Amino acid sequence: IADPMLAEMGKNLKEAMKMLEDSQRRTEEENGKELISGDIPGPLQGR
């Protein structure tokens, strides 16, 4: 690539996209855990 600024931007963009995907995956996992634990009635939930 001729323009080093462009190369740097592309690298940063790729890293940002990866971070976004990771945080999205983490959020989905946490939501899944909440759904599962919500289906289990018990003294921990106060029901």
Buried (B, 14 or more C-beta within 10 A) or exposed (E): EEEEEEEEEEEEEEEEEEEEEEEEEEEEEEEEEEEEEEEEEEEEEEE
